[in-house]
């Protein structure tokens, strides 16, 4: 029985951490603005739960229990750090602030959106805003976040610590900004959500513990932003984009776990409910007459999913949409995808010519989709030797074993990828 109770306590704590981590950090830091202190206190509260709950049972409202314990931990930590009369004043203020939040109710106020916008404040270094949101809201460590943003864990950890100190030192308020301040901050919030989704999307089998459920968590965050900011076209577009992609998640691998490219996916395996929801969101966004990258990317997904009604993807529309996306972002990644669309509408030769030049974008030399697209187009043109060289580059850069096997098969076949 002791082991069973310990397991139940651990499962309850894990469930609370998954659904409420950011919510609890946000409420603990809302008044003190000490994000790092709130995280440390919450970590200690979870540790206390693993000792207390197996003995006394999980409380009726685990979140409220954790907040109460974490508040005490924050006061204790402040007491250890401070000495003298100034310390007494500080501790009294901290105690009053925490007591003001200690309303005896199982309801925990939802300050997550306010925390996200605090992390996206202009006083925070622009490049660390999205990573900071990922850590404070989803609880991911510096290693996982560094991987997503191509930064070493040590460097990411230092930058995150400086950002948290900035929030506390500069007294950055926890609030959703006014409309005039919204644009700059919303961009970082949505970037963080999309970064979380793309990392989770890269692990469709859920094999990486660090990434497991990350796509679902990102969608949850997207829904939260849309719920609280229902007239922001950019937020609507991002949620639609994620839902379109998520609708196809179950079709990305066959029964044996092998990679299935979009053009070969069984549309019967696509989630019709998610697609319909995405279409409705995209329609709402378009009615606001404000176009952005997320809406365009969602519209591209919509042009692909017309396959579910029979026929093929609307490649002419996809090319036009990529024209717009390239104009807005100047992204070489968008240019690669546009080249693929051009190959479908105007032939492989024009598609190959439309690929961005490595000389203009040196980082593409390490980008697998560039080499895979180049290999495919060269193969269509019958330049098998050059195609195989490009496939070799793509295979060497691909980390996913299933995708790597797919590329190896395409190289061996030397024929068109469907």
N, C-alpha and C positions, 0 to 999 in steps of 0.2 A: 504493500500500500504506500509506504513512503515514496518509493520510486514513481508510482503512478501519480501521486499528488505533485511531486516535483515536475513530472512531465506535463501535467495539466497546467501548472503554474507557468512553466516555460512557454507552453503553447499560447496561453492567454496573453502573456507579456509580449510575445512575438506578434500576435494579432494586433494588439494595441499599438505597438511600435510601427507596424506597417500602415495602419489606417490613421493614426493620430500623432505621429512623431512631430511633424511640422506644426500641427495645431497646438501641441503642448509647448514646444519651444517658443512659438509666437506669443502665447499668453504669458509665459514666464518672463519673456524679454520685453514685453510691450511697454512697461513703465520704466524699467531700469535701463533698457536698451543695451544690456550686457548679454549679447547673443552667445558668446563663448561660455560665460558663466551659467546661462540657462541650459546650454547643452551639457556641461559638466554636471550640473545639479540633476538634470533629468537622467543622465547615465547612472548616477548614484542611486536615484530613486528606483530605477529598474533593477539595479543590483539588490536593493532592499526588498523589492517585491519578490525576487526569487528566493529570499530567505523567509519572508513573512507569509506569503500566500500558500505555500505547501502546508504550513502549520495551521493557519487561521482561515484558509480558503480565500479565493479571489473576491474582492469587494464587489458590491452591486454595481458600482461605477468605477472601474479601474482607472479611468482617466483622472477623475477627481482625486482619487487616492494618490496617484502619482504626482499631481500638481501640488497637493498639500505637502507631501514629503519633499519634493524638489524645492518648494519655497523655503522650508526649514534648512535645507542644505545650502541654499543661496545665502541665507542669513549667517549660517555657521562659517561659510567660506569667507564672507566679507569680514566677519569678526576676526578670523585668523590673519587676514591681510592688514587690518587696521590697528593702530595704537593711538593713545592720547585722546584729548578732548575733541579734536576734529573727527577722530574715528567714531566717537560716541554719537556725534551729530549725524555722521554718515549712516551709521547703523540704525539710528532712530528713523531717519528718512527712508531707508530701505525697508525697514520693518513696516512702516506706515504704508508705503507703496504696495508691498506684498499683501498686507492686511486688507487694503482697499479692493484687492482682487479676490479675497477669500470668501466671497459670498457663498453661503452654504446651500448649494444646489448641485445636482448631478450634471447640469448643463455647463459645458465649457465654451466660452465665447470663441468664435472663429476669427482669429486675427491673422490667418495665413496670408491672405492677399495683402494685408498691410505690411507684413514682414517681407513679402516678395518685393513690394515697391520700395521698402526701406533699403533692401539690398541693391536695388537698381537706382539709388539716389545719385545725382550728378557728382556728389562729393566722393563717391566710390570710383576707383579706377575702372574705366569702361570695360577693359578686358577681363575683369574678375567678377563682374556683376552676375553674369549667368552662372558661372561655377559656384558662387556664393549662394545663390538661390537653390541650386541643386543640393548643396550640403545642408543648408538650414531647413529646407522644406522636406527633403526626402531622406536626409541622414546619411548620404553616401560619403565615403572617406576620400581622402585626397588622392589615393591611388586610382580609384575608379573614375573620379572627375578628371584627374590628369590625363588618363587614357583617352577620355572623350575629347579633350581639348589639346592633345599632343604636347603636354607639359609634364616634366618629371614630377613624381609624387612629392619630393622634398620641396621643390620650388612652388608647387601648387599649395602645399601646406602652409608655407611662409606667407604667400600672398593672401590666402584665406584668413590667416590670423591677423594680418595687418588690416584687412578690410573690416573684420569684426571689431578691432580696436577703434577703427575710424567711426563706426556707427556709434559706439559708446562715447568716444572722446568728443566728437562733433555734435552729439546730441541729436542725431538724425531721427526725426519723428516717425512713428509707426502709423502710417495712414495712407489711404488711397489718395493720390494727388488730385488736385483740381485739373480740369480739362486742359488748361494752358500748359501744365507741367507733364501731362500724361504721355505725350508722344515719345519723348526720349526714354522714359522709364519703361513704358509698355514694350518697347522693342527688346529690351534686355530680358524682361519677364518671358516674353514669347520665345526668345532665342533659347533660354534655359529649358523651357518645356520641350521645344523641338529637339534640342540636343539630347535630352533624356529619352525622347521617343526613338530617335534614330539609333541610339546605343542599344536600346531594347530590341529594336527591329533587326539589328545585326545578329541577334542570337535567337532565331526563331524556335529552336528546339528547347530553349531554357536550360542549356547545359552549363552556362556560366552563372554561378551563384550570385555574383555581383550584379549581373544584369537581369536576373530573373524577375519577372513582373514589372520591369521598368517601363515597358511600353504602356501597360495598363495604368501605371501611376501617372505617366505623362498625360494620358487621355483624361484621367481624373482631374489633374491640374487644369487642363484646357477647359474642361466643363466648369470648373470653379470660376475661372476668369470670365467665361461667357455668361455664367449665371449672374455674376456681380457687375459685369460690363456688357450688357446685352446688345448695345448699339455700336460696339467697336468692330468694324469690318475686318480688321487684321486678326482679331481674336477668333471671330467666326470662321475666317478662312483657314486658320491654323487647325482648329478643331475639325473642320471638314476634311482637311488634308490627312490628318492622322486617322480619321475614321475610314476614309477610302482605303488607306493602306492596311489598316487593321482588318478590314473586311476580307482582304485577300490572304491573310496570314495563314489560314489553314490549307491553302492551296499551294504554298511555296515549297512544300516537300511532298513527295509521293509516299506510298505506303511503306516503302523500304528506307525512307529518309533521304532520298536523293533530291537534289535541287531541281525545281521546275521553273523555267523562265516565264515571265508574264504572258507571252504570246501563246504558250502551251498549257496554261493553267485551265483546269476544269471550272468553268464559271458556275457550275452547280455547287461547288464548294465555297463560293464566295458568300459572305453574310449579307443577305438582302436587307435586313433591318438596318445594319450599319451604313450600307450604301444609301438607302432612302433617307436616313438621318443626315448623312453628309450632303446629299443633294439639297435638302431643305435648308441646311445651314448656308450652303453656297448661294442659294437663291436669296436668302436674307441679306447676306453680305453684298451681293450685287445690287440690291435695291438701295444701298447706302451710297452708291455712286462714288466709291473711294477704292481704287484698285491698288493692290500691293502684291508682294511676292507670294505670300501664302495663298491668296485667292487664285493667283495664276497657276500655282502648283496644284491646287485643289481642282481647278478647272481642267488641267491636263489629266489628272486622275479620272475625272468625270468622262473625258473623251476616250479614255481607255475602257472604262467599265460599260460603255454602250454595247460591248460584246455580249453582255448577258442577255440582251434582247435579240441576239442573232447578228450575223455578219461580223465585221472586223472593227478594229479601233478606228476612230476618225483621225487619220494621220494628217490630213490637211489642217484640221483645227489644232492638232497638237503642234504642228510646225509653227502656226501663227502665234500660238500661246507662248511657245519657247522664244519666238522673236521678241515678244513683250517682256518675258522674264530676263532675257539677256540684256535688253535695253535698261531695265530697272536695276539689275544687280551687277552686270558686267562679269558674271561668274563663269569661269572656264568649265565648271561642272555643268551648268545650264547649256553652255555651248556644245559640249559633248553630246548631251541628250538631244539638242536641236539637230546636230549632224545625223544622228540616228533617224530622226523624223524626216529629214531631207532625203535620206537614202530611200525611205519608204515612198515618198511622194515624187521624187525626181531621179532616183537611181543611185546606185552605190558610188559611182564616180563623183557625183556632186556631193554626196554625203561625206566621202573621204576628203574632198577639198574643203568642206565646211568644218572639219575637225580643227580645234585650236592648235596653233603651232607650239611645239615644245620650247622653242626659243623665246616665245613671248610669255610662257608660263612654265618655268623650270620645275615647279613642284609636281606637275603632271607626270613627270618621269617615274614617280613613285605612287601613282594613282592607278589602281587596277582597272577601273572601268574605262579609262582612256585606252589602255592597251587591248582590252577585250573588244571595245568598239572598233578600234583600228583593225584588229585581227579579223573580225567579222566582215568588215567592208572589203578588206584586201582579198579575203576568201571568195566573196561574191564576184570580185573582178577577175578571179582566176590566178592571182599572184600568190600561189601557194607557199613559196619559200618565204616571202615577206610576211605572209599571214602566220606561218608557224613561228617565226621569230617573235612576232607580236604576242602570240599565244604564250610562248615561253616566258615573256615578261609578265604577262597577266597571271600566269600560274604561279610564278615565283613570288608575286606580291599578295596573293590571296591567302588569308588565314583560315577561312571556313573550309573544312575538308570536303563538304558536299559540293560547294561551288568549285573548288579546285578540281574535283573529279569531273564535273560537268565541262570545265574548260579543257581538261585533258581529252575528254571524249570528242569535243568539237575540233580540237587540233588534229586528232587522229582521223576524223571523218573528212576534214578539209572541205566542208560543205556549209551551206547556209544554216544559221541558228534560227530556229523557229520560236 
